[in-house]
Amino acid sequence: MPRSLPLAWIRPAFWLPLAVLLAIFGGLWQWGAHAMPYFLPPLPSVFSALSGHLSYYAHNAGITLGEAVIGLGLAFVVAFALAVLMSEAPVARRAVLPVAVVLNVTPLVAIAPPLVVAFGFGPAPKIIITSLICFFPILINTTAGLRSVPVPMLQVYQTMKASRLELLVHLRVPSALPYLFAALRIVAPLSIIGAVVAELSASGSVGGLGSVISVASSMNELAVVYAAIFVLAVMGVLLMLVITLAERQALRWHES
């Protein structure tokens, strides 16, 4: 219940399992840093690299997050529109779905250099790659959700002579929301990964955490590399939290 939620945070049963797991992970990390110094830096070195240049990481994190959010938003708009078209017109489904499958199995890293040639070293190639990575899960889940309307409910609306637009707005879209949020939970972390992969693949990038990792790796600065990875992990968790909170607000009426 909402009133008991603040109390749950102070109960050991809530935070102790995570604290124990983090302690074990930290111990294993330190052991790995001692055994494999060329692979793992000590945790104090990582936190020192992060705390000593917070503005640097924050600036580059903002660039990567902007690319990820814009790419995710673009993929959402295009995929949702195509899913609605495919649910209403079987001909469109037969035309669009094979192309979407081809895009999904295409190694997008391979098209990063041509995108740089076409659009330059700005954010456009990263946004396009991020959008392509996020596009397919949203399209498939939304299409399944739009077609998951219970037949009895559909028949009731049809007996009331509801238009196709009314069926879409009042029946199909609400039925698709759980599927849509499930897709967003999948692609939210993928958008961060897509932006970083694009920054790593698009030679000449001068901003973003992917560029930070690339430059630091070439200079063998492992602490900087893992500090950037830590920031990316935090970004992914926060983005998932935003999606989860939005889902709870939008699906209060749903049994899940």
Secondary structure, DSSP 8 states (H G I E B T S, - for coil): -GGGHHHHHHSHHHHHHHHHHHHHHHHHHHHHHHH-TTT---HHHHHHHHHTTHHHHHHHHHHHHHHHHHHHHHHHHHHHHHHHHHHH-HHHHHHHHHHHHHHHHS-GGGGHHHHHHHH-SSSHHHHHHHHHHHHHHHHHHHHHHHT---HHHHHHHHHTT--HHHHIIIIIHHHHHHHHHHHHHHHHHHHHHHHHHHHHHSTT--SSHHHHHHHHHHTT-HHHHHHHHHHHHHHHHHHHHHHHHHHHHHTTTS--
